[in-house]
Amino acid sequence: MSNNIYISVLIPAKNEAANLPPLLHEIRAALDGEAYEIIVVDDGSTDNTLEKLRTLKSSGFDQLRILHQARSLGQSTSIYHAALAAHGHWLVTLDGDGQNDPADIPSMIALVRGSEGDANGIKLVAGHRVNRRDTASKRWASRFANGLRSRMLKDATPDTGCGLKLIERAAFLRLPYFDHMHRYIPALIQRNKGRMLVHPVNHRHRQAGTSKYGNLDRALVGILDLLGVWWLIRRTRFDAIPQEVDV
């Protein structure tokens, strides 16, 4: 079965017991007809997230796979662990709070279908939330972070914080891993000379609970990460590719 998987949906989730069941059913409806799997990473939840996931799995949700982290390791580490375990050619990342709309996934897949493994093909489709449904403080923090990142990295990405992305798995696993790396996936893909597209996506109100990731304190800590990514880009020498010579 694993050899036939085309899409792996990766969801980091911390204390999202109320939001995950409806989100997973929406994903299943959106990907009807696709060869896919869903990997939810329970990131050290202290509510009944893991119990809800087990109930869904045992009820016949065959596409669902569950990874459990005994303590919270954050979004980037959760996504990285899920990517390592994934079987699909393409990875779809989205948040566990239900604010990303699974109905956008098929149109993103249509942009890259059949191009996996093509050195000149699209490696990333980055979602752009055109109708943000967050609090004013979160939108302000996002604008600040996006503006600073854009000026320093010149990554041509209006909304790098959008959780909904489609990435070639092989290209993702070539990226350097570090905590908070998920915020810099567009810049890191471009660092490796990968092509990307920006795709407008829907954004929805959170239906239950409160945000566990992406607050202003994380944005401020991210300044150090931003400097690190800026350094990585400046020290990269992928401007020329060696060609094999036949005798």
C-alpha positions as CSV (number, residue, x, y, z in Angstrom):
1,M,0.0,0.0,0.0
2,S,2.8,2.5,0.9
3,N,4.3,2.3,-2.6
4,N,1.0,3.6,-4.1
5,I,0.7,6.6,-1.8
6,Y,0.8,9.9,-3.8
7,I,-0.1,12.5,-1.1
8,S,0.9,12.5,2.5
9,V,-1.0,15.0,4.6
10,L,1.1,16.1,7.7
11,I,-0.7,17.7,10.7
12,P,1.2,18.8,13.9
13,A,-1.4,19.0,16.7
14,K,-1.2,20.0,20.3
15,N,-4.4,19.9,22.3
16,E,-6.7,19.9,19.3
17,A,-9.1,17.2,20.3
18,A,-12.2,19.2,19.3
19,N,-10.9,20.4,16.0
20,L,-9.2,17.3,14.6
21,P,-12.2,14.9,13.9
22,P,-14.1,17.4,11.7
23,L,-10.8,18.5,10.0
24,L,-9.8,14.9,9.2
25,H,-13.3,14.1,7.7
26,E,-12.9,17.3,5.5
27,I,-9.5,16.1,4.3
28,R,-11.0,12.7,3.5
29,A,-13.8,14.3,1.4
30,A,-11.3,16.7,-0.4
31,L,-9.0,13.8,-1.3
32,D,-11.6,11.3,-2.4
33,G,-10.2,9.4,-5.4
34,E,-6.5,10.2,-4.5
35,A,-4.0,7.7,-3.1
36,Y,-3.2,9.4,0.2
37,E,-2.4,9.1,3.9
38,I,-2.9,11.4,6.8
39,I,-0.2,11.6,9.5
40,V,-1.2,13.4,12.6
41,V,1.6,14.1,15.1
42,D,0.3,14.4,18.6
43,D,2.8,16.9,19.9
44,G,2.7,16.3,23.6
45,S,-1.0,17.0,24.1
46,T,-2.4,17.1,27.6
47,D,-6.1,16.8,26.5
48,N,-7.7,13.7,24.9
49,T,-6.2,14.4,21.4
50,L,-4.5,11.0,21.3
51,E,-7.7,9.2,22.5
52,K,-9.8,10.9,19.8
53,L,-7.2,9.9,17.1
54,R,-7.2,6.3,18.3
55,T,-11.0,6.2,18.2
56,L,-11.0,7.5,14.6
57,K,-8.4,5.0,13.5
58,S,-10.2,2.1,15.1
59,S,-13.5,3.1,13.5
60,G,-12.2,2.4,10.0
61,F,-10.3,5.5,9.1
62,D,-7.6,3.5,7.3
63,Q,-5.7,6.4,5.8
64,L,-5.0,7.8,9.3
65,R,-1.5,7.3,10.8
66,I,-0.7,8.5,14.3
67,L,2.7,9.7,15.7
68,H,2.9,10.5,19.4
69,Q,5.5,12.7,21.0
70,A,5.5,12.4,24.8
71,R,6.4,16.0,25.2
72,S,5.8,19.0,22.9
73,L,8.7,19.5,20.4
74,G,7.0,22.1,18.3
75,Q,5.6,22.4,14.7
76,S,8.9,22.1,12.8
77,T,10.1,18.9,14.6
78,S,6.6,17.4,14.3
79,I,6.5,18.1,10.6
80,Y,10.0,16.8,10.1
81,H,9.2,13.5,11.9
82,A,6.1,13.1,9.9
83,A,7.9,13.7,6.6
84,L,10.5,11.1,7.5
85,A,7.6,8.6,8.1
86,A,5.6,9.6,5.0
87,H,5.2,7.4,2.0
88,G,3.9,10.0,-0.5
89,H,5.7,11.8,-3.3
90,W,4.1,15.0,-2.2
91,L,3.6,16.4,1.4
92,V,0.7,18.6,2.3
93,T,1.2,20.5,5.6
94,L,-1.7,22.1,7.4
95,D,-2.5,23.2,11.0
96,G,-4.5,21.1,13.3
97,D,-6.8,23.9,14.4
98,G,-9.0,23.7,11.3
99,Q,-8.3,27.2,10.1
100,N,-6.7,25.9,6.9
101,D,-9.4,24.7,4.4
102,P,-8.8,21.2,3.0
103,A,-10.9,22.1,0.0
104,D,-7.9,24.1,-1.3
105,I,-5.7,21.0,-1.5
106,P,-6.9,19.5,-4.8
107,S,-6.2,22.8,-6.8
108,M,-2.7,22.8,-5.3
109,I,-2.1,19.2,-6.3
110,A,-3.3,20.0,-9.9
111,L,-0.4,22.5,-10.2
112,V,2.3,19.9,-9.7
113,R,0.7,16.5,-10.7
114,G,3.2,14.3,-12.6
115,S,6.2,16.6,-12.0
116,E,7.6,14.8,-9.0
117,G,11.3,14.0,-9.6
118,D,11.6,16.6,-12.4
119,A,14.7,18.7,-11.5
120,N,13.1,21.7,-13.1
121,G,9.6,21.1,-11.8
122,I,7.8,23.0,-9.0
123,K,9.0,21.9,-5.6
124,L,6.7,24.0,-3.4
125,V,3.2,25.5,-3.6
126,A,2.9,27.9,-0.8
127,G,-0.5,28.9,0.5
128,H,-1.4,32.6,0.8
129,R,-4.2,33.4,3.2
130,V,-6.2,36.1,1.4
131,N,-8.9,36.4,4.1
132,R,-7.1,36.2,7.4
133,R,-9.4,35.2,10.3
134,D,-7.0,35.7,13.2
135,T,-7.0,38.2,16.0
136,A,-5.7,41.7,15.4
137,S,-2.6,41.0,17.5
138,K,-1.8,37.8,15.6
139,R,-2.2,39.6,12.2
140,W,0.1,42.4,13.4
141,A,2.7,40.0,14.5
142,S,2.4,38.2,11.2
143,R,2.8,41.4,9.1
144,F,5.8,42.4,11.2
145,A,7.5,39.0,10.7
146,N,6.6,38.8,7.0
147,G,7.9,42.2,6.3
148,L,11.2,41.7,8.2
149,R,11.7,38.3,6.6
150,S,10.9,39.5,3.1
151,R,13.4,42.4,3.3
152,M,16.2,40.1,4.6
153,L,15.6,36.9,2.6
154,K,13.9,38.3,-0.6
155,D,11.9,35.1,-0.8
156,A,9.0,36.6,-2.8
157,T,6.5,35.0,-0.4
158,P,3.7,37.1,1.0
159,D,2.6,34.7,3.7
160,T,5.3,32.3,4.8
161,G,3.4,31.6,8.0
162,C,0.5,29.9,6.2
163,G,0.4,26.3,7.4
164,L,-1.1,25.0,4.1
165,K,1.8,24.1,1.8
166,L,2.4,21.4,-0.8
167,I,6.0,20.3,-1.0
168,E,7.9,17.5,-2.9
169,R,9.0,15.1,-0.2
170,A,12.5,14.6,-1.6
171,A,13.0,18.4,-1.8
172,F,11.8,18.8,1.8
173,L,14.2,16.2,3.1
174,R,17.1,18.0,1.5
175,L,16.4,21.1,3.6
176,P,18.5,21.7,6.7
177,Y,16.5,20.8,9.8
178,F,16.3,23.2,12.8
179,D,13.6,24.3,15.3
180,H,11.1,26.7,13.6
181,M,12.4,25.8,10.1
182,H,8.7,25.5,8.9
183,R,8.6,29.3,8.9
184,Y,11.4,29.4,6.3
185,I,10.4,26.6,3.9
186,P,10.0,29.0,0.9
187,A,13.3,30.6,1.4
188,L,15.1,27.3,2.0
189,I,13.5,25.7,-1.1
190,Q,14.7,28.7,-3.2
191,R,18.1,28.4,-1.5
192,N,18.3,25.0,-3.1
193,K,17.3,26.4,-6.5
194,G,13.8,24.9,-6.2
195,R,10.9,26.5,-8.1
196,M,7.8,27.5,-6.1
197,L,4.4,29.0,-6.7
198,V,2.2,31.1,-4.4
199,H,-1.4,30.0,-4.4
200,P,-4.3,31.9,-2.7
201,V,-6.2,29.8,-0.1
202,N,-9.1,30.2,2.2
203,H,-8.7,30.8,5.9
204,R,-11.3,30.1,8.6
205,H,-12.1,31.0,12.2
206,R,-10.9,28.6,14.9
207,Q,-13.9,26.7,16.1
208,A,-12.5,25.5,19.5
209,G,-9.6,26.0,21.8
210,T,-6.8,28.6,21.6
211,S,-3.7,28.9,19.5
212,K,-0.7,26.9,20.8
213,Y,1.8,27.9,18.1
214,G,2.8,31.2,16.4
215,N,2.4,33.8,19.1
216,L,4.4,37.0,19.3
217,D,7.0,35.5,21.6
218,R,7.8,32.9,19.0
219,A,8.0,35.6,16.4
220,L,10.6,37.5,18.5
221,V,12.6,34.3,19.1
222,G,12.4,33.8,15.4
223,I,14.7,36.8,14.7
224,L,17.7,34.6,15.6
225,D,16.4,32.0,13.2
226,L,16.0,34.7,10.6
227,L,19.6,35.7,11.0
228,G,20.6,32.0,10.7
229,V,18.7,31.5,7.5
230,W,20.1,34.7,6.0
231,W,23.6,33.4,6.8
232,L,22.8,30.0,5.2
233,I,21.6,31.7,2.0
234,R,24.6,33.9,1.8
235,R,27.0,30.9,2.3
236,T,25.3,28.7,-0.3
237,R,27.0,28.0,-3.6
238,F,24.4,26.3,-5.7
239,D,24.7,28.9,-8.5
240,A,26.3,26.4,-10.9
241,I,25.7,22.7,-11.3
242,P,28.5,20.4,-12.4
243,Q,27.9,18.4,-15.5
244,E,29.0,14.8,-16.0
245,V,31.5,14.4,-18.8
246,D,31.6,11.3,-21.0
247,V,34.9,10.2,-22.4
